[in-house]
């Protein structure tokens, strides 16, 4: 079985999410479900149906997070490493605009906040590159030039 690569921050965030799901959200949803169930006819009780669907989604997410955590491989990077790899923070120049990117595991990806997975078009292109390297990233909008300014 393939290990799921995560940064330490990603692992910690998933542990916190699991704790909240199990100790706050699920008990609250079960309570809503029980209250709705006590209101009578379940076929026409939208509160009951809604709570039941939400509970199913929560249970699915709990199982998913548990699976990820139990198969996680926490990847650490050496501070002297000058090559882009998982866990690195990279500053790039994209068409004259400086951007900060964190290279993260697939399950940590959050493109809107600059967290790109190693399997994304940008993340996979940057892997193994060094400061000063120029690369072209193929995106849905076409080829975009990236210059690596710094790696941390």
C-alpha positions as CSV (number, residue, x, y, z in Angstrom):
1,X,0.0,0.0,0.0
2,X,1.3,3.5,-0.9
3,X,1.8,5.8,2.0
4,X,0.1,9.2,1.9
5,X,2.7,11.9,2.1
6,X,1.9,14.8,4.4
7,X,3.8,17.6,6.0
8,X,3.9,17.8,9.7
9,X,1.5,20.8,9.6
10,X,-0.9,18.9,7.3
11,X,-0.9,15.8,9.7
12,X,-1.5,18.1,12.7
13,X,-4.4,19.8,10.9
14,X,-6.0,16.5,10.0
15,X,-5.7,15.3,13.6
16,X,-7.4,18.5,14.8
17,X,-10.1,18.1,12.2
18,X,-10.8,14.5,13.3
19,X,-11.0,15.5,16.9
20,X,-13.5,18.2,16.1
21,X,-15.5,15.9,13.9
22,X,-15.7,13.2,16.6
23,X,-16.1,15.4,19.7
24,X,-18.2,18.3,18.5
25,X,-19.8,18.0,15.1
26,X,-20.9,14.3,15.2
27,X,-22.4,14.5,18.7
28,X,-24.3,17.7,17.8
29,X,-25.7,16.1,14.6
30,X,-26.7,12.9,16.5
31,X,-28.5,15.1,19.0
32,X,-30.3,17.0,16.1
33,X,-31.2,13.6,14.6
34,X,-32.7,12.3,17.9
35,X,-34.7,15.5,18.4
36,X,-36.1,15.4,14.9
37,X,-36.9,11.7,15.3
38,X,-39.0,12.5,18.3
39,X,-41.2,14.8,16.3
40,X,-43.2,12.1,14.7
41,X,-43.6,11.0,11.1
42,X,-40.2,10.5,9.6
43,X,-41.3,10.5,6.0
44,X,-42.3,14.1,6.0
45,X,-39.8,15.3,8.6
46,X,-37.2,17.4,6.7
47,X,-35.2,18.1,9.8
48,X,-34.8,14.3,10.3
49,X,-33.8,13.8,6.7
50,X,-31.3,16.7,6.8
51,X,-29.7,15.5,10.0
52,X,-29.5,11.9,8.7
53,X,-27.7,13.1,5.5
54,X,-25.3,15.3,7.5
55,X,-24.5,12.4,9.8
56,X,-23.7,10.2,6.8
57,X,-21.4,12.9,5.4
58,X,-19.7,13.4,8.7
59,X,-19.2,9.6,9.2
60,X,-17.7,9.4,5.7
61,X,-15.3,12.3,6.4
62,X,-14.3,10.7,9.7
63,X,-13.5,7.4,8.0
64,X,-11.5,9.3,5.3
65,X,-9.5,11.3,7.8
66,X,-8.8,8.2,9.9
67,X,-7.6,6.3,6.7
68,X,-5.3,9.2,5.7
69,X,-3.8,9.5,9.2
70,X,-3.3,5.7,9.6
71,X,-1.5,5.6,6.2
72,X,0.4,8.9,6.6
73,X,4.1,9.3,6.0
74,X,5.3,12.6,7.5
75,X,7.8,14.0,5.2
76,X,10.5,16.4,6.6
77,X,12.9,18.3,4.6
78,X,16.5,19.3,5.5
79,X,16.9,23.0,6.0
80,X,20.1,23.0,4.0
81,X,18.3,21.4,1.0
82,X,18.4,23.8,-2.0
83,X,16.1,21.7,-4.2
84,X,12.3,22.1,-4.2
85,X,10.6,19.1,-2.6
86,X,7.6,18.3,-0.5
87,X,7.3,20.7,2.5
88,X,9.3,23.5,1.0
89,X,8.1,27.1,0.7
90,X,9.0,28.6,-2.6
91,X,8.9,32.2,-3.8
92,X,8.5,32.5,-7.6
93,X,8.2,35.2,-10.2
94,X,5.2,34.6,-12.4
95,X,5.1,37.2,-15.2
96,X,6.6,39.9,-13.0
97,X,4.4,39.0,-10.0
98,X,6.0,37.5,-6.9
99,X,4.1,34.6,-5.4
100,X,4.6,32.3,-2.4
101,X,3.9,28.7,-2.8
102,X,4.0,25.8,-0.3
103,X,4.6,22.4,-1.8
104,X,2.4,20.0,0.1
105,X,0.9,16.5,0.0
106,X,-2.1,15.7,-2.2
107,X,-4.5,15.8,0.8
108,X,-3.3,19.1,2.0
109,X,-3.7,21.0,-1.2
110,X,-5.4,24.4,-0.9
111,X,-4.6,26.4,-4.1
112,X,-6.5,29.5,-3.0
113,X,-4.0,29.8,-0.1
114,X,-0.9,29.0,-2.1
115,X,-0.6,25.3,-1.0
116,X,0.0,23.2,-4.1
117,X,0.3,19.5,-4.1
118,X,3.2,17.6,-5.6
119,X,0.8,16.1,-8.2
120,X,-0.6,19.5,-9.4
121,X,0.7,20.9,-12.7
122,X,2.6,23.7,-11.0
123,X,3.8,21.6,-8.0
124,X,5.0,18.7,-10.1
125,X,6.9,21.1,-12.5
126,X,8.6,22.8,-9.6
127,X,9.8,19.6,-7.9
128,X,13.6,19.2,-8.1
129,X,14.2,22.7,-9.3
130,X,16.7,25.2,-7.7
131,X,16.9,28.9,-7.1
132,X,17.3,30.8,-10.4
133,X,15.8,28.0,-12.5
134,X,13.2,29.0,-15.1
135,X,10.4,26.7,-16.0
136,X,7.3,26.8,-18.1
137,X,4.2,25.4,-16.4
138,X,1.4,24.1,-18.6
139,X,-1.9,25.2,-17.1
140,X,-5.4,25.1,-18.6
141,X,-4.8,28.8,-19.6
142,X,-1.6,27.9,-21.5
143,X,2.1,27.9,-20.7
144,X,3.2,30.2,-17.9
145,X,6.8,31.0,-17.1
146,X,8.0,30.7,-13.5
147,X,11.4,31.8,-12.1
148,X,12.4,30.3,-8.7
149,X,13.5,33.2,-6.5
150,X,13.9,31.4,-3.1
151,X,13.4,28.1,-1.4
152,X,12.9,27.7,2.4
